[in-house]
Amino acid sequence: MAVHDVAGYNYHLWNAAADHQRVPSRIIVQTESYPKDAFANWKLVTNNNYVIGDSVWTAMDYLGESGIGRWYYSGDVPGEHWEHDFFPWHGAYCGDIDLIGWRKPISHYRNLLYNNTEKLYMAVREPDPDPLEIKTTWWAVWPTWESWTWPEYVGKPINVEVYSKYPSVRLYLNDKLIGEKPTTEEQEHKAEFTVPYSPGHLKAIGVDKGKEMESTVLQTSGDASKVKLTADRKEIMANGQDLCFVTVELTDKDDILQPNAANRLLFKIEGPGTIAGVANGDMKDTDTYVGDTRKAWHGRAQVVIRSTHHAGDIKLTVNSSGLSEAIFNIKALKW
């Protein structure tokens, strides 16, 4: 280690202070860390100029190390991913970002700690399914969702997490103040509110010196009725390699995401393109990643379109039983 300018630590950043006393010239970066240690590691980076950063394991979900970041229920087989066969888990789920590129709440929290590009975020902790309890592994965080659609919990307490760089936050349910809590560094820039669930709109507001600065809202969704398609691009090169990543979201009639939707989707391509892959963020869904169908998970899925060696217009049609179909057009440009 002495021959390197920067020393990489895996899961041992807590050693940094003692090591600095022993080797004051050492520059330290953490090269792997647990997602749940986000705040503790940020504090070490912030308070020690010889610690230059933290790399969480991992940025994005991946196939393999199956169930390393899983949560499970009391009564399920316990243990870490190397101890048992946890099939149908077949991927990690320890990422800040899920398999189809959607940021989990932990991603927003980490970004809020390190940057000033995001100062307020709200999500809801999945309730324990009484009488069972939710358990987590070493690389897991509690399953937390950007959702205020919990129909089976009407009148029951649900825990809401608000991450904030403001001194305090206020929480409103259907315009009624639930409460105000501090969100300073002392509270790890987090506040948790216990709210009896009632459908409607849940609003968190960042407060500074008594003034409401910005807000974020979670809105209860109705039944899924539409398919919404968005993509990272509308043009690809006709070189047989270029890709277009299309996100599929199932919404209610008012275009609000239905976060509990799990409808099966059918994909059809017309024109000079092929389906390179289909996916959702569920590491327990055993459907194939190559095909023309996939279920949504928490209201979302993804289809990846690959160009051929011919230019022209590519038409993607997505259907699901009982929902209005959606069409997305991609232009393949001459290479």
N, C-alpha and C positions, 0 to 999 in steps of 0.2 A: 504493500500500500504506500510505502514511503516514496516510491519512485513516481507516483502520480500526483498531478497538481490538485486534483479533486478526488476525494474519497467517497465512494458510494456505499450507503448503508441500506440494507434490506430489513425493514421492521425493527430497527434498533436506533431510531433517531433520539430516543430518550437517553442514549449513551453520549450524546453530543457534548453536553456541558462538561462532563468528567473528562472526555477525550480532549477537549479543548484545553483544559488545565494541564494535561499531560503532554499534548503536542500542540502548542499555540499556533503554529504555522498552518495547521491542517484546514483546508476548505472542505466542507461536507455538503453532500446532497443525498437525500433519501431516494433510493432507486426503486423501492417497492414499499407500499404501506397499506394498512387496512382502511377501507372506506370509512368505517365508523370513527376513525381517529382524525377526521378532517380538522376539527378545531384545534386539538392538541398539537398537531403537526404545524398548522398555520401559526400558532403562537411561538413555536420553536424557531420557525423561519423568520417571523417578524421581530422577535426579541434578540436574535443572535446574528450578527452580520457575517459570521463565518459559516452559517447554514444558508445555502443559496436556493434551496427548493425541495419540493416533495413530489414524488411521482407515485400516484395511487395505482394499486393493482385492482381494476384496470380502468383505462379511459372508456373502452367500449366492450360490450359483451362479445363473446366469441364461442365457437364450437370447441368442445373439449373441456378438460377439468370440470366435468359435469357436476353441477350443483354446488360449486365452490361458494357461491353467494346465495344459496337457497334459503328460504324460510320454510318452516314446516309446522305441524300442529302436534300438540301433546298426544301421544298415542302412536304417532308415526315413528319409523325407525330413526333414532337420533344419530348424530355423528357427522364428522367432516367428510369431504368428498372422496378421500382416499380410503376410508374405512369400510364402505359398503358399496354395493351396486344400488344406486338410487334411480334406476330407470323408472319412468320415462325422462327424467332429467338427462339432457344430452348436451348442455351448454352451460356456460359459467354463471351468468346473472350476477356477477360482482361488478359489472361496469357502471360508470356514472351515466353512460349512454346505452340504450338498449340495442338489440341486434339490427333494428331497422332505422337507427339514427335518432331516436326520440330521446330527449334529455329527461332523465329521472330527477326527482326532487333533490337528491344528493348532488347532482351536477349544478343545480341552481345555487344550492347552499355553498358549495366550494367556490364557485365563481364569485358569489357575493362576498366571501371572505377575502379573496385575493385581489379583486378588481373593483372599480367604481362604475362599471357598465351596467350593473344590476344592483338595486338597493332594496327591493321588496319582492317577496314571493310567498305563496301560500299553497299548502297541500294538506291532505287529510290522512291520518293514520288509519290503516285498515283495522277495524275492531276485532278483538278476540271473538271467535265464533263460539259463544257460550254453549256448552260448558268447557270447551277446549281452549287452550292457550297457544299463541303464536310463539315459536322458538326460532332463533337465528343462529347461523354458523359464524365462524371467525371473520369471514370476508363479507358477511351480509350486513345490511341495514334493515330496519323495520320496513315492511311493505307500505309505502306511502304513495298516495295517488292524487293527481290534480283533478279532483272530482267532488261535486256536491250532489251526487245521485246515488242515494243509499236507501231504496224503497223499503227494504226489510228492516230498517232500523228506526222507523218513525217513532218519535218520543223517547228513544233510547240515547244514552250519552255517546258522543263521538268526539275524539280528540283532534283538534285542528292545530297544525303547526304553522307559524308565521316566521319567516326568516327576514331580518331587517337590519339595514345599516343606519336606520333612524334611531333616536334615543328611545322611542316607544312606539307601540302600535295600538290601534283601536280595531276591534272586530265588531261588525254589525251583521245581524241576520234579519233579512227583510226590513232593513232600515231601523231596526231596534238595536241599541248599543248592548253588546254582550259584556264588554269590559275593555280596559286599557291596561297594558303591561309593558314594563321596560324591556328593551332589546339591546342593551349595551354589551360591551365585551364581557362584562361580569356575568351576563346571561347567555354567553356564547352566541350573541346576536340571534337568539331564538326566543319565541314565546309560544306557550302551549295553552290552548283554551279547551275546556270541556263544554260541549254544546249539545243540548237535547236536539236530535235531528228533526228538522222540519224542512220540507222542500221550499225552494225559492232561490234567492240570491244571497250569497255569503260574501261580504266585502271586508277586506283588510286595508287599513289606511296607515301609512307611515306618518308619525307625528314628530315635529321638531319645535320646541319652545311653545307648545300648545297649538301650533298651526298644523293643519292637515296638509301634507305635502304631495303624496301620490297614493293611488289605490290600485288594488287588484281584486278581481271578482271571480268567484266560481258560481256557475248558474246550473240549477237542476235541469236535466234534459228530459224531454218526453221520449216516446218510443222511437226507435230508429225508423226513418222513412226515406232517407236520401243517401246516395253515395257521392262523396266529394273527392275529387282528384286534384292533387297539386304535384308539381315536379320540379326537380332542380334545374331543368332546362327544357326548351321547346325545340331546339335544333341539335342534331348530332351529325357527325361526319360519316359518310357512307364508306367506311374502311373495314367493316366487319368486326370492329373492336369497340367502337364508341358506345357509351351506355347512357341511358336516361333512367333516373330513379324516381318512380312515381309513388307517392304516398296516398293510400286509400283511407278515408275516414268516413265513418257512418254517423250521420247526424239526424236530429229530429227535424220537424217541418220548419223550425226557425233557425236552422243551420247550427244548432248547438250540438257539439260532439256527444254521442251517447256512449259513455265510458264503460258500460257493461255489455255492449253489443258483441256478439260472437258469431255473427252470421257467416255462412259459407259464401265465398265470392267466386265468380267464374270470370276468367279473363279471355278475351278474344283479340287477336291481332290481324289487321288487314294492311297490306302494303309491304314495303321492303324492310321489315323488322322481324325480330324473333323475341320470345320471352327467355331471358337469360336466367331468371330466378324469381321465386315468390317466397314471401316470408311474413312472419309476424314476430313480436317480441317474446313469445311464450317459449321458454326453454323446456317445456314438457309436451309441446305439440309435436307429434311424430309424423305429421304429413311431410311428404317430400318437398325439398327446396327447389326442385325443377319440375314444372308442370303448368297447368292452366287453371288451377284452383287452390284456394287457401282460405282458412277461416280468419276472421278478424279476431283480435285479442285486445281487450279494453278499448274496443272501437276502432282499432287501426290495423292495417296490413301494408305490405309493400309489394310492388311488382317492378322488376328491372327489365328494361327494353334494350336489346342490342341491335345495332345496325347490321345490314348486310353490305354487299359491295355494289348495291344499286341505290341511286338517288331517288327521291320521291316522297310522297306523303304516307306516313304511318298512322293508322287509326287504332287506338286502344279502346275497347268497349268493356265495361265492368258491369256485371249483373249479379243480383242477389235476390232470392225469392222474396216477394212482398215489398221490395224497394224499387224506386225508380232507377233506371240504368244511367250510367255516366259514361261520357265519351271524352277522350283526351287525344289531341292531334299533335304529332311530332313530325318535324320536317327533317329528312335525311338529305344532307347537302353533298354535292359531288366532291369527291376526295381528290 
